[in-house]
Amino acid sequence: MEGVVHGDDDAAGEQNVGLLHKGVIAQPARPTQTENARRIEGRMSVSSSHVPSLRVALLQSNRRSHERYGLRAPVVRIGRGVLGPHDIQLPLDDLRASREHARLVFEDGAWFLEDCSRNGTMVNGRLLRKERARLSSGDTIRIGDSFDVVFCYLSDTMQAEDGADVALRTAPSAQPAESPAVRVGLWISPSATVWRDGKRLPAFLSHTEYRLMKYLMQHANDVCDYDTVIQAVWGGQRHRDSLHELIYRVRRKIEPDPARPRYLIIRSGLGVVLFPQGVSAEQDAFK
């Protein structure tokens, strides 16, 4: 598809969000990921007083008839990296979708879709780029390769189906918030979020970084030779320097001290090993 870029490439995932000053004129600082999250949470808390008047709506999948999303909060985010209890999480391997691709916002008695991505969002066949559109029942929404739905107000659905119990049947509760499967050591979620000792770290893994960690997690505590890891991550031949650069990037996201790694270890001349529980100081000498 011409003009399509990955929702979040490795380079973008590696850069720290901040301000680059060029020349002598200082530009306004871009909000950090944490500030964006707080802004959204604040927006949701301010809107919470209006929840009783919120018009519950549905998103019906065009691909899977049993898949429906109930919109029961004033702000619902859609993307590969969203984690809120009311958010809609897209598959990690949908590279045309951004980590936070779009938002569904309830304001003034109506639902609106706001595009937040680089590739845009299709609404009724029209591509929105950083735009906002008011939604009506029957509108179609497409994001990336995985999200293709029809928007409908629940009241319209009830009238069409003439069933008072439709809300129970078609508006499932929001997806549960992610929580780590383990409380000690590392855990990587399907949305590429990293948890360490039960606490979520602020950085997300890029697509390539996630493939590396997923493969090593499947072979935890075992030394994986370089060529096998390269094949698992890139699906073909790469110079080992590419693997080492990738490992150093991941260390900066998962290690308490990247200069003294405890989890992601290179065994010189042998390969790479991931210790989800970490290594002790006594084991450091073997690295």
Buried (B, 14 or more C-beta within 10 A) or exposed (E): EEEEEBBBBBEBBBEEEEEEEEEEEEEEEEEEBEEBBEEBEEBBEEBEEEEEEBEBBBBBBEEEEEEBBBBBBBBBBBBBBBBBEBBBBBBBEBBBBBBBBBBBBBEEEEBBBBBBBBBBBBBBEEEBEEEEBEBEBEBEBBBBBBBBBBBBBBBBBBEEEEEEEBBEEBBEEBBEEBEBEEEEBBBBBEBBBBBBBEEBBEBBBBBBBBBBBBBBEEBBEEEBEBEEBBBBBBEEEBEEEBBEEBBEBBBEBBBEEBEEBBBBBBBEEEBBBBBBBBBEEEEEEEE
